[in-house]
Amino acid sequence: MSGSQHHEIVVAGGGHAGLFAALALVQAGFEDVVVVDPAGPGALAPTGRSLALLAGSKAILERHGVWKLVRDRGHPVWRVDVAGAGAGRVIYDAAEIGVEALAWGFVNERLRDGLASAWSRLRGPAGWLTGSVIAMEAGNPRRLVLEEGTLKADLVIAADGRNSALRRMAGIGSSRRTYDQAALSFVVEHEHDNRATVLERLRPSGPVATLPLGARRTGITWVDRRARCEALGANEGEALMADLSQLVGDQLGDMRRVSPIQCYPLGAHHASRYALPRLALLGDAAHGVHPIHAQGFNMGIGDVDVLVAELAAARARGRAPGGEALRRYERKRMAANAERLRMTDGLNRLFSNDLLPLEPARRAVLGALASSSWLRRRAIRHGMQVAS
Ligand SMILES: Cc1cc2nc3c(=O)[nH]c(=O)nc-3n(C[C@H](O)[C@H](O)[C@H](O)COP(=O)(O)OP(=O)(O)OC[C@H]3O[C@@H](n4cnc5c(N)ncnc54)[C@H](O)[C@@H]3O)c2cc1C
């Protein structure tokens, strides 16, 4: 990078949220958008992590012209089968409310690669600066310092993940909760068709969930106490598969791990501001939740949807991108995400413990859902939607 470039919008962070934001902004007619990320736009090494994109998120991606760019990389989820924690069993089925799928399963880096490739095709090499933002100065425009050179931006979008350096540079605090849990993530291939069904098994130490990535390919997110998670992760080969079979039953048949295996410590956080003049935070830079209800990136999708709509409306009124639109974005998204943070935390407390006094509540919740199709349909619709 030579000298100091000036762009209308700089997106710091080329992960899922930053890339979706960049693509949606260009689709909305913003022409001068640049992504900055220390990793280049090329394919990333496999991590073993997968994520569920809710049907509500798919609708948002479609509206922004982005779904068609990634849909071939996802696999539909038709059913979610939840059981355990002495609470009975409930099955949510897309057919019960007449929708195509409840969610789509993606391998993390394949989704990121789909978004990054689409961005490269759209903008070419000029749309991506490989480097980290190491300092930021407020001002009109904002100034970003990278290892090599500086950038000016009418609007900076901080999408640099849960340990956001830009959030810290802007002096924005965040509330944090650490769970005594971690998530083990990996991908398996198996003998039987998974029938596009998520199996979620609730246990006192945390849920274990499968996510269809292909008919005979499934992502595993196994939440457990931190120490146990690390021990499980070190447990190569058949013993781990035997433990997994015990948890999910024989529906998948023989299983074989086909990805790296990693253990992620779990926590939740919420930034105290989503916006300052000429700066907006989104995705994990703004919030992070327990994975029990597959919300994380889906909340980021909701952020992008609202931010792009507010920026486009401001532009239609002849306003610059950094002012009132950001305050409106902050108001709407902070409230919606706070509700999802409370919900995921509450679900984890209710289902991830062995407190006997809570057992009747657990049974009551799942029992009511299992026996009432009206309640189940409501729960399905709520679970599929992105908080707004
Ligand atoms: C075990 C587990 C299971 C999950 N399951 C689901 C699920 O089923 N559904 C779901 O919706 N979510 C799920 N999530 C959450 C989801 O993975 C995250 O919410 C999502 O990936 C966050 O995307 P992001 O783009 O905001 O952040 P990241 O993916 O962290 O991207 C941040 C980017 O910023 C870049 N960056 C960092 N520092 C700088 C800097 N100084 N300058 C420029 N760039 C920088 C990084 O290189 C990176 O590319 C899960 C999370 C975990 C841990």
The ligand as an SDF file (V2000), in Angstrom:
LIG
                    3D

 53 58  0  0  0  0  0  0  0  0999 V2000
  -18.1130  -23.8300   18.8900 C   0  0  0  0  0  0  0  0  0  0  0  0
  -18.8630  -22.7390   18.1980 C   0  0  0  0  0  0  0  0  0  0  0  0
  -20.0140  -23.0280   17.4760 C   0  0  0  0  0  0  0  0  0  0  0  0
  -20.7140  -22.0210   16.8180 C   0  0  0  0  0  0  0  0  0  0  0  0
  -21.8560  -22.3350   16.1300 N   0  0  0  0  0  0  0  0  0  0  0  0
  -22.5480  -21.3520   15.5180 C   0  0  0  0  0  0  0  0  0  0  0  0
  -23.7400  -21.6420   14.8010 C   0  0  0  0  0  0  0  0  0  0  0  0
  -24.1690  -22.7920   14.6960 O   0  0  0  0  0  0  0  0  0  0  0  0
  -24.4050  -20.6040   14.1940 N   0  0  0  0  0  0  0  0  0  0  0  0
  -23.9480  -19.3190   14.2770 C   0  0  0  0  0  0  0  0  0  0  0  0
  -24.5960  -18.4250   13.7190 O   0  0  0  0  0  0  0  0  0  0  0  0
  -22.8180  -19.0230   14.9490 N   0  0  0  0  0  0  0  0  0  0  0  0
  -22.1110  -19.9960   15.5670 C   0  0  0  0  0  0  0  0  0  0  0  0
  -20.9540  -19.6860   16.2230 N   0  0  0  0  0  0  0  0  0  0  0  0
  -20.4870  -18.2910   16.2330 C   0  0  0  0  0  0  0  0  0  0  0  0
  -19.8400  -17.8940   14.9030 C   0  0  0  0  0  0  0  0  0  0  0  0
  -18.7990  -18.8050   14.5760 O   0  0  0  0  0  0  0  0  0  0  0  0
  -19.2890  -16.4700   15.0200 C   0  0  0  0  0  0  0  0  0  0  0  0
  -20.3070  -15.6290   15.5300 O   0  0  0  0  0  0  0  0  0  0  0  0
  -18.8730  -15.8930   13.6700 C   0  0  0  0  0  0  0  0  0  0  0  0
  -17.9930  -16.7670   13.0100 O   0  0  0  0  0  0  0  0  0  0  0  0
  -18.2080  -14.5300   13.9070 C   0  0  0  0  0  0  0  0  0  0  0  0
  -17.8850  -13.9380   12.6850 O   0  0  0  0  0  0  0  0  0  0  0  0
  -17.1770  -12.4990   12.6740 P   0  0  0  0  0  0  0  0  0  0  0  0
  -16.9110  -12.2330   11.2430 O   0  0  0  0  0  0  0  0  0  0  0  0
  -17.9350  -11.5230   13.4750 O   0  0  0  0  0  0  0  0  0  0  0  0
  -15.8020  -12.7130   13.4600 O   0  0  0  0  0  0  0  0  0  0  0  0
  -14.4690  -13.6060   13.0450 P   0  0  0  0  0  0  0  0  0  0  0  0
  -14.9220  -14.7720   12.2820 O   0  0  0  0  0  0  0  0  0  0  0  0
  -13.7400  -13.7620   14.3060 O   0  0  0  0  0  0  0  0  0  0  0  0
  -13.7160  -12.6470   12.0450 O   0  0  0  0  0  0  0  0  0  0  0  0
  -12.9340  -11.5550   12.4760 C   0  0  0  0  0  0  0  0  0  0  0  0
  -11.9530  -11.2060   11.3750 C   0  0  0  0  0  0  0  0  0  0  0  0
  -11.2490  -10.0100   11.7720 O   0  0  0  0  0  0  0  0  0  0  0  0
   -9.8810  -10.1530   11.4300 C   0  0  0  0  0  0  0  0  0  0  0  0
   -9.1010   -9.2550   12.3030 N   0  0  0  0  0  0  0  0  0  0  0  0
   -8.7370   -9.4600   13.5910 C   0  0  0  0  0  0  0  0  0  0  0  0
   -8.0410   -8.3990   14.0500 N   0  0  0  0  0  0  0  0  0  0  0  0
   -7.9770   -7.5000   13.0410 C   0  0  0  0  0  0  0  0  0  0  0  0
   -7.3870   -6.2040   12.9060 C   0  0  0  0  0  0  0  0  0  0  0  0
   -6.7100   -5.6210   13.9130 N   0  0  0  0  0  0  0  0  0  0  0  0
   -7.4980   -5.5620   11.7210 N   0  0  0  0  0  0  0  0  0  0  0  0
   -8.1720   -6.1300   10.6730 C   0  0  0  0  0  0  0  0  0  0  0  0
   -8.7530   -7.3520   10.7600 N   0  0  0  0  0  0  0  0  0  0  0  0
   -8.6530   -8.0220   11.9250 C   0  0  0  0  0  0  0  0  0  0  0  0
   -9.5880  -11.6330   11.6340 C   0  0  0  0  0  0  0  0  0  0  0  0
   -8.4540  -12.0580   10.8860 O   0  0  0  0  0  0  0  0  0  0  0  0
  -10.8920  -12.2860   11.1460 C   0  0  0  0  0  0  0  0  0  0  0  0
  -10.8280  -12.6100    9.7700 O   0  0  0  0  0  0  0  0  0  0  0  0
  -20.2480  -20.6820   16.9010 C   0  0  0  0  0  0  0  0  0  0  0  0
  -19.0990  -20.3770   17.6230 C   0  0  0  0  0  0  0  0  0  0  0  0
  -18.3990  -21.3960   18.2790 C   0  0  0  0  0  0  0  0  0  0  0  0
  -17.1750  -21.0580   19.0800 C   0  0  0  0  0  0  0  0  0  0  0  0
  1  2  1  0
  2  3  1  0
  2 52  2  0
  3  4  2  0
  4  5  1  0
  4 50  1  0
  5  6  2  0
  6  7  1  0
  6 13  1  0
  7  8  2  0
  7  9  1  0
  9 10  1  0
 10 11  2  0
 10 12  1  0
 12 13  2  0
 13 14  1  0
 14 15  1  0
 14 50  1  0
 15 16  1  0
 16 17  1  0
 16 18  1  0
 18 19  1  0
 18 20  1  0
 20 21  1  0
 20 22  1  0
 22 23  1  0
 23 24  1  0
 24 25  2  0
 24 26  1  0
 24 27  1  0
 27 28  1  0
 28 29  2  0
 28 30  1  0
 28 31  1  0
 31 32  1  0
 32 33  1  0
 33 34  1  0
 33 48  1  0
 34 35  1  0
 35 36  1  0
 35 46  1  0
 36 37  1  0
 36 45  1  0
 37 38  2  0
 38 39  1  0
 39 40  1  0
 39 45  2  0
 40 41  1  0
 40 42  2  0
 42 43  1  0
 43 44  2  0
 44 45  1  0
 46 47  1  0
 46 48  1  0
 48 49  1  0
 50 51  2  0
 51 52  1  0
 52 53  1  0
M  END
$$$$
